[in-house]
Amino acid sequence: MAVPRRTAVATSVSVVINGETTAEFAGIDQPAVTAWMGDHIDGLQPPLQFELIAGGHSNLTFKVTDQRDEHYVFRRPPLHQVLASAHDMSREHKIMAALQGSAVPVPEVIGLCTDESVNERPFYVMRYVDGHVMRDLNQANKLSDEVKDHASQSLVDTLAAIHAVDIDAVGLTDLGRKEDYIARQLRRWMGQYDNSKTREIPAIQEVHDHLAAHIPDQQGASIVHGDYRLDNCMINDAGDVIAVLDWEICTLGDPLADIAQLITYWAEPADTMSALVATPTASPGFWSRQQVLEAYDVVSDRSLVDIDFYLAFANWKLACILEGVYSRYIGGAMGDKTPAGGTDGFVTSIDNLVARSAELAANVT
């Protein structure tokens, strides 16, 4: 049933970008979005303030505050250079809506807008979750060792909960094919790299071909988040995961790809290089990569005997993803948003990931 439109008291908003307030932002049609939110949120009181949330290298995400000091989150694709099948707002909304009330903590979704006449691209709005996102080492260093230990366990337990969801019962049977996950992912990310690359990296094709020839048998099927890591989750003061975020590349398939991806992101204090800059798990007190694997082995009934294959794949996939992110940044698709320290770190991270994937793939026979 259509929701009757209410007349907004005011439709002007302000947008905060990197601490500076601006009257306009290309990614938000201010009157139209305000009116849409007024139709879907009881008691919303404009004018609204949209604040670009730091972190995240793909979809644009804003904290929205109304005159009651109520908070929401607005999420939309990049301004341009949107790859086919990427940045699918309907898909991300559908997954989180399906997981409401499950053992997997997700924000409460409010509504999805697919009418591109409203804001040029589809978007959705969800409730704001009051917690912490550990995006860098400085933030993580402020946590106690007890909280870091608890967060490590909670991350593993939450990943296991994702993999234990009854796909049919929550209505996600049609999210994707369950079988041949790795083969499909290899094709997908090779294609994404080819469509967005800024340079030629021959090892990406070489690792792809080697992995494609040595895919292990898939051990069942589950929801696969696809980008599961500490800073794609929110934790509370005790270290509990209270929300899993960034479901844009989630699908169905091989759950071992998720644990390998988590390990690929997971830095340790003695590491001389890591997948991402200033990775928070490098703060002393978080578990080691081996502890994470051992904990997952305890809560999962899946064998980790082929983990080197999955780690090679995870490093390779992340290199392809970051090449696309780098391409969007230098192409202006992220608007005025720039990563801390500029974009040069992407090249170093991509090269490190490609080298690591080749090293791991050499052990796969």
N, C-alpha and C positions, 0 to 999 in steps of 0.2 A: 504494500500500500504506500502511495506517495506521501511523503512528509510535507505538511502544509508549510509554505514559506512564511517566516516571520519577518517583520520589518526591523532592520537593524537600526539601532540608535545612532551609530556612527560607523563608518567603514574605513576610516583612515587607520593606517598602521605605521609602525616604525620597524625598520630592519636593522639589526645590529650585526655588523660584519667586522670580525677582528677587533671588537671593542669600540668601533666607530658607528654612530647612528646615521643612517641614510634614509631619505624619503622614498627611494625607489630601489627595487632589485629586480633584475630581468626574470628571475625564476619564480616570482610570486605576483600574480594579478591581485593586488591588494583588496579592492572592493569585492571582486568575485569570490575569492577564497574566504573572506570574512563572512559574506552572505551564506556561502555553502556551510561553513562551520556553524553559523547561527541556525541553520535548518537542522543540523544533526546533534547539537549540544544544547540541552535545556539550560536556560539561564545564562548563556554566554553573554558577556558584557564587553562590547567593543568600546573604544579602539583597542586593537591587538598589537602586541609587540612580538616580532619574529626574531629570534636570535640564532644565528648559524652555530650549530653544535660542532665543537672541534673534534677532529678524528673522522675516520671513514674516508675512503679514497674513491668512492663511486657515486652513490646516490646522495643528493643534497638533503640534509636533515636539519630541521629547525625546532627549537624549543619555542612554544607559543604561550604567551601569557596574556590573560584578559584583565579587565579592571577589578575583578574579584580576587586577583592574584592566584587564579586557577591555572594550572599548567597542562599543556598538551604537546604532542610531537607531530610535526608535519613532515612528510617524506615524499620526495619526487625524484625522477631521474635527472641525470646531468643535463646541462643546457643544450648540448648538441653532441655529435659523435656517438650516438647511442647505437651499440652493436645489436644486431638481430639476436633475439632471445635473452639479452641481458637487460637488467634494470626493469624487470617486469613487476610493476606495482601490484597487479591483480594476483600474481602468484604469491608474492610475499604476504599480502593481506590474507589470502586464502589459507596459507599454512598456519599463521598465527591465530586466525579465527578457529581453525580446526583444533588447535592445541589448547584453547581456553579450558581451564579446569582440569587439565591433565597433570601428570607428574612432571612435565616440562614447564618451567616458569617462563612465561612470555608476557609482554605488556597487554593490557586490555585494548582491543581494537575498537574504534568508534565508527569508522566508515571509510569506504573506498569510493573515489570519484573517477570514473572512466570517461566522462564527458570532456573531451579535450577543448571544448569551447569555454570551459570554466577557467582553465589554467594552462592551456597549451599541451600539457602532458598529463597522464593519469597521476593521481596522488592518493595517499591515504593518511588518516589521522588516528593517533592512538593516545591513550592516557600516558602521562609522564610518570616514570618510575623514579622515585627518589632513592638513589644509591650511588655507588662509585664505579666509574669505568677507569681501570688502570691502563692508561695509554702510554706511559713512559716510566723509565727507571726512577726518576725523581719522586713521582707519586708513590711507587711501590716501596721505596726506601723508608717512607713514613709509616708503613704498616709494621706491626709487631711480628715477631717470628711465629707466634701462635696463630695470628690471623693468616699469615702466608701459608702455613701448614694446612690450616682448615680450608683455605681457598683452593689449594692444590687438590685436596680430597674432594671438595664439592664440585670442582670442574670435571673430575673423572666421573663422579657419581651422576652428574647431570648429563654428561655425554652418554653414559650407559642408559639413562632414562630415555633419552632421545631414541636410542637404538632399540629400546624395548617397547616403544609405542606400537599398539595394534593398528596398523595402517588402515585396515578395512573399517575398524570400529570408529575411527575419528573422521572417516570420510575422505581419505587422501589416496584411495586406490588408483585414481586417475591422474595422480601427480606426475607419473612417468613410468617407464618400463622398469621392472625390477631386475631383469637379467642383463648380463653382458655390460655391467656398469663401467668397468675400466676401459673396455674397448670403445664404448661410446664417449667417455670422457676424453680419451686420447684424441679421438677425431674432433671433438668439439673444441678443445683448447688449442690444438694445432691450427684449426681454422680461425679461431679468434686471434691467435698470434699472427697468422698470415694477413689478416684483415686490418690489424692495428699496429704492426711492427714499425719501429722507427729506424731499424737497421737490420742487417742480416746477422743471425747467430746460428751458424751451421750445427752446433752441438744440440740445439733444440730439436732439429729434425732427426739427428742421429740417435739421441736418447729415445725419442718417440718411436722410432723404428725398432729399436732393441726391446723396449718394453712391450710393444705390440706383439712381438714374437714370443714373449715369455709370460703371458698373463696367467696367474694362478686360478684355480677353480674358486668361484665365489662361494663363500660360506653363508648362505641365506641372504635375505634382503631386509632392509630397514629404511627408515628415514635417514638420509645423509645430509647433514647441515651444509657441508661443503666449504666452510670457512670458519670452523670452530676454533676459537682461541680466547685467551683471557680478556683481551680488550674488545671482543665482540660479546661479552657478557657484562652484566652489572652485578656487583656484590654489595652486601650490607656491611655494617661495621664489624660484624663477627667473621666475615669472609664467606658467608653463604652466597651462592649464585641465586639472585632473585629475578633475573630476566636474561634470556638469551636473545640476542639481537641479530640483525643483518642476515635474514633468511633468503636473500635474493637469488642465490645459486643453489638453494636446497632442491633435492630431488629424491628419488628412491634408488636403492642400489646397495653397494658393498660397504658395510659399516667400517671395515678396516681402513678405508680411505680417510675417514674422519680422525681416527686415533693417530694415523700417520701424519695428517695435516697438523694436528695439535702438537705433535712432537717436533715437526719441522719449524713451527713458530717458537718452540720452547727454548729459550736461551738459558745458559748456566753462567755463574759468575766468572769462571775461568775461560770462557769462550773468547777467541780472538776475532770472530766474526759471527754474525747472526742474520737470520732471514730479514728482520726488520731492524730499524735503528732504535737504540735505547729500549730494547725489549724488557718489559717489567719483570718477567720471571728470572732475569739475571740478578735480581736483588737477592742477597743471601737470606735464606729462610724458606724460599720456595723449594719444592721438590726438584730432584734431578730428573732428566728425561727417562732414565732407567726406572726410577720409582714410579713415574707416571705410567709407563708401560706395565710394570708389575701390578699396579693397582687396577688397571683396566683388565688385565688378565684374570684377576680375582673375581671381578664383577661381570665378566663376559664369558660365554661358553665357546668363544671362537679362538682357534689356534692362531698364535702369532709367529708361526714358523717361517712364514714368507714376508715378515715385516720389512726386510731390506727392499723388496720389490715395491711395497707400498710407500716406503720412505723416498725411494728414487722417484716414484710417480708424484708424490706430494711436492717435492722440491721442484720438479719439472713443471708441474701445473702452476705453482706459485710464481715461477719465473715468467710463464706466459701471461698470468693475470697482471703482474706488476708491469710488464711491458705495455699492456693495454692501458693501465692506469697512468703510466708515464706519458703515453701518447695523448691521453685526454687532458692531462695537465698542461702540456706544452701547446696543445691545440686550443686551450681556453674553455674546454667543456665544463670545468668546475667553477666557472665564474671568477669571482675575486678570491676564491679560497686557494691558498697555497700551503703545502706541507711545511712543517717546521724545518728550517735549514735549507729550504729550496728543493729543487728536483734532482740535484746531482746524486743524492743518495740512492735514487732508484737504480741508476746504472750500476753502481757498485753492488747493490743487493741482487739485482738480476744476474750479474756475472757470477757472483758467489753461489747463487742457487743453481745455476746451470752447471757449474763445476762440481758441486756436491751431488747433483743428480747423476752426472756422468760417472762419478766415483762409486756411488751406490749401485748404479745399473751394471757396472763391471762385475759386481759380485753375484748378479742374477744370471743363472744359466739354466 
